[in-house]
Amino acid sequence: MTGITMKVVGVIGGAKRDGNTYKLVKAALDGALEAGHTTVTWRLMDVYIGHLGHFADEILPPIDDFEKMQPDLESMGALVLGSPIWYGHVDTRTFNFINRTYVYNRSYSEENAKKWPNAKAVNILTYETEDEHTYDHILEWYNHIWDWYGMKESIGLVAAGTTKKPVAEQKELIERAKEIGRNL
Ligand SMILES: Cc1cc2nc3c(=O)[nH]c(=O)nc-3n(C[C@H](O)[C@H](O)[C@H](O)COP(=O)(O)O)c2cc1C
């Protein structure tokens, strides 16, 4: 155990409880635990995240479970966000979660836009295509969002070819995820 301990928040999209995405996020969180950090896991399939509304020139937050997540997001040192690729992008739950963060503390403001200034992001993607670079543009997309949110680092990790080789069989990759978690 070294250095400062912090809260590492895992947020998991997709539709499988114990799928590729969960396994790789869990490996990163296990690494974080080994380094002495605390971890919290939110599965997006278990919470209701609504859609943004609009009234009288204001973007309105829906009444949903996002506010239950917000205390963890506010106090985190790192976010480990895992998503499978669905039709060329992050899955719908992950996409909706990211959209939902636009309205923070019940409103959009310049101040809220810089909502996680000292946090790091670990962006995990899992997908069937076997090329490790096919979805580099999605990792770039994450980098832009986290930069806009004032986060201090954005790290990408992909599991390619998960149909032929599920994450459970990619021992080296699991080890790499743990290493990322240990080094947060
Ligand atoms: C609705 C749907 C759409 C998908 N679209 C893509 C895709 O566009 N590209 C790709 O490489 N894999 C695609 N896949 C495969 C998943 O990304 C892959 O199986 C992933 O590892 C699943 O993660 P999970 O086990 O956590 O659910 C798709 C799977 C589903 C269910």
PDBQT file of the ligand as one rigid body, heavy atoms in Angstrom, charges set to zero:
ROOT
HETATM    1  C1  LIG A 201     -26.685  -4.777 -29.269  1.00  0.00    +0.000 C 
HETATM    2  C2  LIG A 201     -25.241  -5.154 -29.499  1.00  0.00    +0.000 A 
HETATM    3  C3  LIG A 201     -24.500  -4.449 -30.433  1.00  0.00    +0.000 A 
HETATM    4  C4  LIG A 201     -23.158  -4.742 -30.642  1.00  0.00    +0.000 A 
HETATM    5  N1  LIG A 201     -22.435  -4.007 -31.538  1.00  0.00    +0.000 NA
HETATM    6  C5  LIG A 201     -21.114  -4.234 -31.697  1.00  0.00    +0.000 A 
HETATM    7  C6  LIG A 201     -20.335  -3.442 -32.595  1.00  0.00    +0.000 A 
HETATM    8  O1  LIG A 201     -20.820  -2.506 -33.239  1.00  0.00    +0.000 OA
HETATM    9  N2  LIG A 201     -19.008  -3.734 -32.717  1.00  0.00    +0.000 N 
HETATM   10  C7  LIG A 201     -18.396  -4.757 -32.031  1.00  0.00    +0.000 A 
HETATM   11  O2  LIG A 201     -17.194  -4.976 -32.199  1.00  0.00    +0.000 OA
HETATM   12  N3  LIG A 201     -19.116  -5.525 -31.157  1.00  0.00    +0.000 NA
HETATM   13  C8  LIG A 201     -20.438  -5.287 -30.975  1.00  0.00    +0.000 A 
HETATM   14  N4  LIG A 201     -21.174  -6.038 -30.083  1.00  0.00    +0.000 N 
HETATM   15  C9  LIG A 201     -20.488  -7.071 -29.276  1.00  0.00    +0.000 C 
HETATM   16  C10 LIG A 201     -20.189  -6.595 -27.860  1.00  0.00    +0.000 C 
HETATM   17  O3  LIG A 201     -19.569  -5.321 -27.851  1.00  0.00    +0.000 OA
HETATM   18  C11 LIG A 201     -19.256  -7.567 -27.103  1.00  0.00    +0.000 C 
HETATM   19  O4  LIG A 201     -19.819  -8.838 -27.109  1.00  0.00    +0.000 OA
HETATM   20  C12 LIG A 201     -18.981  -7.078 -25.685  1.00  0.00    +0.000 C 
HETATM   21  O5  LIG A 201     -17.790  -7.626 -25.191  1.00  0.00    +0.000 OA
HETATM   22  C13 LIG A 201     -20.143  -7.406 -24.743  1.00  0.00    +0.000 C 
HETATM   23  O6  LIG A 201     -19.837  -7.022 -23.429  1.00  0.00    +0.000 OA
HETATM   24  P1  LIG A 201     -20.597  -7.688 -22.185  1.00  0.00    +0.000 P 
HETATM   25  O7  LIG A 201     -20.145  -9.128 -22.106  1.00  0.00    +0.000 OA
HETATM   26  O8  LIG A 201     -20.172  -6.877 -21.005  1.00  0.00    +0.000 OA
HETATM   27  O9  LIG A 201     -22.057  -7.553 -22.474  1.00  0.00    +0.000 OA
HETATM   28  C14 LIG A 201     -22.534  -5.780 -29.887  1.00  0.00    +0.000 A 
HETATM   29  C15 LIG A 201     -23.304  -6.495 -28.960  1.00  0.00    +0.000 A 
HETATM   30  C16 LIG A 201     -24.640  -6.191 -28.754  1.00  0.00    +0.000 A 
HETATM   31  C17 LIG A 201     -25.439  -6.963 -27.740  1.00  0.00    +0.000 C 
ENDROOT
TORSDOF 0
